[in-house]
């Protein structure tokens, strides 16, 4: 069995300078239990794990002589809980292996095994998760798939690759479910490469998690499921080959774009040039800067390529964007943050503005709104209760040809996805129009914007 839990527990006990018997006394357990936990032959029961790990963290943090005991307790609890989950997943896998293929017939078991595979991957593959599926995982797992992504983030995943498939007809039939699912996955993960392809009905329904677990859905109807799964290397390799073939031969519905390709293709310039735009900024509004601020960006550019890009952007803002029909949506918290810190991402690079420059930028936006009635600004009051499905929504850029999604929590354009597939663009437009109709989304006048200064 994976002994991650035992190793961390032993390290912490030794660091605290106590004996196994002392920890056992503090927990009210026989010392043999502590010994078995440490050597990996046994784990605390799932029923009592949360309580026991909390007691261990509490006791060991109080024994430490230095630092903030509460912070130490929380950190220790998180480390022990992650190690326990990894060890428990290993135990689950060992108990499930039965020859080359095994069988399951419940969604609960399906989710449990997928979670176990992801935990194993985090433990064995350098915090790198790879999930490939030739069928609609969103529909099969429901909200469980998003919870799995959130758990992966909590457990410290550094890179997540998702290669998924959808039947295009389902997008338009349930647009809100799919758009919020895609947005929340991109929004909750620090880094994800998500590719979605068009699924054909005749394709097999296969799932592979890293090189650890594979599954084929045999039957699915009215909430019931039957599937065969394996943890054997040879079987997983064959499933992976089929998944790769299906993905390579299918039309792309959504794809990841790396920062370098964005620089080469000028995707953002093309979008800002369009006559009709729908823009949702979950960041400072990086558009329509006054000429003097654009000149400052250009003069301070750290490369000729970036300076040329900014020259083009300045020209597009002045000649195209300010005259376009635009619906711009901003979180009120982001607008207030921008007024406070002056940080904004422009063309793959973060820029720092003074407070007066921020004011100048917002005054210029107000002027554009006055001169162009088709430029409309909306503010989401995220200080009131919002649907959880909108909490981590990344930035969305829509024009008449494409949809672009960006989560720039760590660095600009590091987490960027694009679709030029008409059906995908249309459902995101539906999502956007629905957003504008919500009671917490308020349209501001040019005068309203100036009141924030």
C-alpha positions in Angstrom: 0.0 0.0 0.0 1.1 3.6 -0.7 2.7 4.8 2.6 2.5 8.5 1.9 0.4 9.1 5.1 2.7 7.0 7.3 5.8 8.8 6.0 4.5 12.3 6.7 3.1 11.2 10.1 6.5 9.8 11.1 8.4 12.9 9.9 6.1 15.2 11.9 6.3 13.1 15.0 10.1 13.1 14.8 10.1 16.8 14.1 8.0 17.4 17.2 10.4 15.3 19.3 7.8 13.0 20.7 7.3 9.2 20.9 4.6 7.2 19.3 3.2 6.4 22.7 2.8 10.1 23.5 0.8 10.7 20.3 -1.3 7.5 21.0 -2.1 8.8 24.5 -3.1 12.2 23.1 -5.5 10.5 20.7 -6.7 7.9 23.0 -5.5 5.0 20.8 -3.3 2.0 21.5 0.3 2.6 20.4 0.1 -0.3 18.0 -2.4 1.6 15.9 0.1 4.5 15.6 2.8 2.1 14.6 0.7 0.5 11.9 -0.3 3.9 10.5 3.4 4.9 10.3 4.6 1.7 8.6 1.8 1.7 6.1 0.1 -1.5 7.0 -3.1 0.2 8.1 -4.9 3.5 7.7 -7.3 5.3 10.0 -10.9 4.3 9.1 -12.6 6.5 6.5 -15.4 7.1 9.1 -12.9 8.6 11.6 -10.2 9.9 9.3 -11.2 13.6 9.4 -11.5 13.6 13.2 -8.2 11.7 13.8 -6.2 13.8 11.3 -7.6 17.0 12.9 -6.5 15.7 16.4 -3.1 14.8 15.1 -2.6 18.3 13.5 -3.9 20.0 16.7 -1.6 18.1 19.0 1.6 18.3 16.9 1.1 22.0 16.1 0.8 22.7 19.9 4.1 20.8 20.5 6.0 23.0 18.0 7.9 25.7 19.8 8.1 28.2 16.9 5.7 29.9 14.5 2.0 30.4 14.4 0.4 27.2 15.8 -2.9 27.8 13.9 -1.2 28.2 10.6 1.0 25.2 11.3 -2.1 23.2 12.2 -3.9 24.0 9.0 -0.9 23.2 6.9 -0.2 19.9 8.7 -3.9 18.9 8.4 -3.8 19.6 4.6 -0.6 17.6 4.1 -1.9 14.6 6.1 -5.3 14.7 4.5 -3.8 14.7 1.0 -1.4 11.8 1.9 -4.4 9.9 3.4 -6.5 10.3 0.3 -3.6 9.2 -1.9 -3.0 6.1 0.3 -6.7 5.4 0.4 -6.9 5.6 -3.4 -4.0 3.1 -3.7 -5.9 0.8 -1.4 -9.0 1.2 -3.5 -7.1 0.3 -6.6 -5.6 -2.8 -5.1 -8.9 -4.0 -4.0 -10.5 -3.4 -7.4 -8.0 -5.1 -9.6 -9.3 -8.5 -10.7 -7.5 -9.7 -13.9 -7.4 -7.6 -17.0 -10.9 -6.2 -16.9 -13.4 -5.6 -14.1 -17.0 -4.4 -14.1 -19.0 -1.6 -12.5 -22.7 -0.7 -12.6 -23.1 2.5 -10.6 -22.3 6.2 -11.0 -21.1 6.3 -7.4 -18.5 3.6 -8.1 -17.5 5.3 -11.4 -16.8 8.6 -9.6 -15.0 6.9 -6.8 -12.6 5.1 -9.1 -12.0 8.2 -11.2 -11.2 10.2 -8.1 -8.8 7.4 -6.9 -7.1 7.4 -10.3 -6.6 11.2 -10.2 -5.2 11.0 -6.7 -2.8 8.3 -7.8 -1.8 10.4 -10.8 -1.1 13.4 -8.5 1.1 11.2 -6.3 2.9 9.4 -9.1 3.1 11.8 -12.0 4.5 15.0 -10.6 1.1 16.6 -10.0 0.2 16.2 -13.6 -3.3 15.0 -14.5 -4.3 13.8 -18.0 -7.9 12.8 -18.7 -8.9 11.6 -22.2 -12.5 10.7 -23.1 -14.3 9.9 -26.4 -17.7 10.7 -24.9 -19.6 13.3 -23.0 -18.0 13.3 -19.5 -19.9 16.5 -18.5 -23.2 14.7 -18.9 -22.1 11.3 -17.4 -20.6 12.8 -14.3 -22.9 15.9 -13.9 -21.8 18.2 -11.1 -19.4 15.4 -10.0 -17.0 16.3 -12.8 -16.7 19.9 -11.7 -16.3 18.8 -8.1 -13.5 16.5 -9.2 -11.7 19.4 -10.9 -12.0 21.5 -7.8 -10.6 18.6 -5.7 -7.7 18.2 -8.1 -7.0 22.0 -7.7 -7.2 21.7 -3.9 -4.8 18.7 -4.0 -2.2 20.8 -5.8 -2.4 19.8 -9.4 0.2 21.9 -11.4 -1.0 20.9 -14.9 -4.2 19.4 -16.1 -4.8 18.1 -19.6 -8.4 17.4 -20.7 -9.2 15.8 -24.0 -13.0 15.4 -24.2 -15.7 14.8 -26.8 -19.3 16.2 -27.2 -22.1 15.6 -29.6 -22.7 19.2 -31.0 -26.5 18.8 -30.8 -26.3 18.6 -27.0 -24.7 22.0 -26.7 -27.7 23.9 -28.0 -30.1 21.7 -26.1 -28.6 22.5 -22.8 -26.4 25.6 -23.4 -26.2 26.8 -19.8 -25.0 23.5 -18.3 -22.2 23.2 -20.9 -21.0 26.8 -20.9 -20.9 27.0 -17.1 -19.2 23.6 -16.9 -16.5 24.7 -19.3 -16.1 28.1 -17.7 -15.8 26.7 -14.2 -13.2 24.2 -15.1 -11.0 26.8 -16.8 -11.8 29.2 -13.9 -11.0 26.9 -11.0 -7.8 25.4 -12.3 -4.5 27.5 -12.3 -3.4 25.8 -15.5 -5.5 23.6 -17.8 -5.2 22.5 -21.4 -8.7 21.6 -22.5 -9.5 20.3 -25.9 -13.1 19.3 -26.9 -13.8 17.5 -30.2 -17.0 16.6 -32.0 -18.1 13.1 -31.1 -19.7 10.8 -33.6 -22.4 8.3 -32.4 -20.6 5.2 -33.7 -17.4 5.9 -31.7 -16.7 3.8 -28.6 -17.1 5.5 -25.2 -13.6 5.3 -23.7 -11.9 7.0 -20.7 -8.2 7.0 -19.8 -6.7 8.7 -16.7 -2.9 9.1 -17.2 -1.5 5.6 -17.6 -3.2 4.4 -14.5 -6.9 3.7 -15.3 -9.1 3.1 -18.3 -12.8 2.4 -18.8 -15.3 1.7 -21.5 -19.0 2.6 -21.0 -20.9 -0.4 -22.3 -24.5 0.7 -21.6 -26.1 4.0 -20.4 -29.8 4.6 -20.1 -32.1 6.5 -17.8 -29.5 7.2 -15.1 -28.2 3.6 -15.1 -24.7 2.7 -16.3 -22.6 -0.4 -17.0 -18.9 -0.2 -17.7 -15.7 -2.3 -17.9 -12.5 -0.9 -16.5 -8.9 -1.9 -16.1 -5.7 -0.9 -14.4 -3.5 -3.1 -16.5 -0.7 -1.4 -18.4 -1.3 -3.2 -21.7 -5.1 -2.6 -21.7 -4.6 1.1 -20.8 -2.1 1.5 -23.7 -4.6 0.2 -26.2 -7.3 2.4 -24.9 -5.0 5.4 -25.1 -4.2 4.7 -28.8 -7.9 4.6 -29.7 -8.6 7.8 -27.8 -5.8 9.6 -29.6 -7.0 8.3 -33.0 -10.6 9.5 -32.3 -9.4 12.9 -31.1 -7.1 13.4 -34.1 -9.8 12.5 -36.6 -12.5 14.8 -35.2 -13.5 18.4 -35.7 -12.4 20.8 -32.8 -15.1 22.4 -30.8 -12.7 24.1 -28.3 -9.0 24.2 -28.0 -6.2 25.4 -25.8 -3.9 28.2 -27.2 -0.5 28.8 -25.8 0.8 32.4 -25.3 3.3 32.2 -28.2 0.7 31.2 -30.7 -1.5 34.1 -29.6 1.4 36.5 -30.2 2.0 35.1 -33.7 -1.7 35.1 -34.8 -2.8 38.4 -33.2 -6.1 36.8 -32.1 -6.9 39.6 -29.7 -6.3 42.3 -32.4 -8.7 40.5 -34.7 -11.4 40.3 -32.0 -11.0 44.0 -31.0 -11.4 44.9 -34.7 -14.8 43.3 -35.0 -17.9 45.5 -35.4 -19.8 43.5 -32.7 -18.2 42.3 -29.4 -19.4 40.8 -26.1 -16.7 41.2 -23.5 -16.7 39.9 -19.9 -13.6 40.9 -17.9 -12.9 39.0 -14.7 -9.8 41.2 -14.5 -9.0 44.9 -15.0 -10.6 46.2 -18.3 -7.7 46.0 -20.7 -9.1 48.0 -23.6 -9.5 51.6 -25.0 -6.7 53.3 -23.2 -6.1 57.0 -23.9 -3.4 57.8 -26.5 -0.8 59.0 -23.9 -1.1 55.8 -21.9 -0.7 53.7 -25.0 2.4 55.7 -25.9 3.8 55.0 -22.5 3.2 51.2 -23.0 5.0 51.4 -26.3 8.0 53.4 -25.0 8.4 51.0 -22.1 8.0 47.8 -24.2 10.7 45.3 -23.5 11.0 44.1 -27.1 10.4 45.4 -30.6 7.8 42.7 -31.2 5.8 43.8 -28.2 6.1 47.5 -29.2 4.8 46.7 -32.7 1.9 44.8 -31.2 1.0 47.8 -29.0 1.2 50.1 -32.0 -1.3 48.0 -33.8 -3.5 47.7 -30.7 -3.5 51.5 -30.3 -4.6 51.9 -33.9 -7.3 49.2 -33.6 -8.7 50.8 -30.4 -8.9 54.3 -32.0 -10.2 53.3 -35.5 -12.3 50.3 -34.8 -13.0 49.4 -31.1 -14.3 52.7 -29.9 -16.8 52.8 -32.8 -18.0 49.2 -32.5 -21.1 47.8 -30.9 -19.9 46.4 -27.6 -21.4 45.0 -24.4 -18.7 45.1 -21.7 -19.3 43.4 -18.4 -17.1 43.9 -15.3 -17.3 42.7 -11.7 -17.7 45.6 -9.3 -14.9 44.0 -7.1 -12.5 44.0 -10.1 -13.3 47.6 -10.9 -12.6 48.6 -7.3 -9.4 46.5 -7.3 -8.2 48.2 -10.5 -8.8 51.6 -8.9 -6.7 50.5 -5.9 -3.7 48.7 -7.5 -3.6 49.9 -11.1 -2.6 46.5 -12.5 -3.7 45.5 -16.0 -2.7 42.9 -18.6 -2.2 44.3 -22.1 -1.1 42.0 -24.9 0.3 39.2 -22.8 2.2 41.5 -20.4 1.1 43.0 -17.1 1.3 46.8 -16.8 1.3 49.1 -13.7 -0.6 52.3 -13.9 -0.7 55.2 -11.4 -4.0 56.1 -9.8 -4.2 59.2 -12.0 -3.6 57.0 -15.1 -6.4 54.6 -14.0 -8.7 57.6 -13.6 -7.7 58.9 -17.0 -8.5 55.5 -18.5 -11.9 55.3 -16.9 -12.7 58.9 -18.0 -11.8 57.9 -21.5 -14.1 55.0 -21.4 -16.9 57.4 -20.2 -16.1 59.6 -23.2 -16.4 56.7 -25.6 -19.8 55.7 -24.0 -21.0 59.3 -24.5 -19.9 59.5 -28.2 -20.9 55.9 -29.0 -24.3 54.9 -27.6 -23.7 51.3 -28.8 -20.8 50.9 -26.3 -22.6 49.7 -23.2 -21.0 49.0 -19.8 -22.5 46.6 -17.3 -21.4 46.0 -13.7 -22.0 42.7 -11.8 -22.6 43.4 -8.1 -20.6 40.4 -6.9 -20.8 41.7 -3.3 -24.4 40.3 -3.3 -25.2 36.6 -3.4 -24.3 35.2 -6.8 -24.8 31.7 -8.3 -21.7 29.6 -7.4 -21.6 28.9 -11.2 -20.4 32.5 -11.7 -17.9 32.9 -8.8 -14.8 31.9 -10.8 -15.9 32.7 -14.3 -12.8 33.6 -16.4 -12.8 36.4 -18.9 -14.8 35.8 -22.0 -14.3 37.6 -25.4 -16.9 37.1 -28.1 -17.0 38.5 -31.6 -19.1 37.4 -34.6 -16.6 34.6 -35.5 -15.1 33.2 -32.3 -15.2 32.8 -28.5 -12.1 33.3 -26.4 -11.8 32.3 -22.7 -8.9 33.4 -20.5 -8.0 32.7 -16.9 -5.1 35.0 -16.1 -4.9 34.5 -12.4 -1.2 33.5 -12.6 0.0 35.3 -15.8 -1.5 36.8 -18.9 -2.7 34.3 -21.5 -1.2 31.3 -19.8 -4.7 29.7 -19.6 -6.4 30.6 -22.8 -8.9 28.7 -24.9 -10.5 29.4 -28.3 -13.3 28.2 -30.4 -14.3 29.1 -34.0 -16.9 26.4 -34.1 -20.3 28.2 -34.8 -22.3 26.1 -32.4 -19.9 26.7 -29.5 -19.8 30.5 -30.2 -23.6 30.6 -30.3 -24.1 28.9 -26.9 -21.6 31.3 -25.3 -23.5 34.2 -26.8 -26.7 32.8 -25.2 -24.8 32.5 -21.9 -23.7 36.1 -22.2 -27.1 37.4 -23.1 -28.6 35.6 -20.2 -26.0 37.2 -17.9 -27.0 40.7 -19.0 -30.6 39.9 -18.1 -29.9 39.0 -14.5 -30.9 41.4 -11.7 -27.3 41.6 -10.3 -26.0 42.8 -13.7 -26.6 46.6 -13.9 -26.1 48.8 -17.0 -24.0 52.0 -16.2 -24.3 55.3 -17.9 -21.2 57.4 -18.7 -22.0 59.5 -15.6 -22.3 56.4 -13.4 -18.8 55.3 -14.3 -17.4 58.7 -13.3 -18.8 58.3 -9.8 -16.3 55.6 -9.1 -13.4 58.1 -9.5 
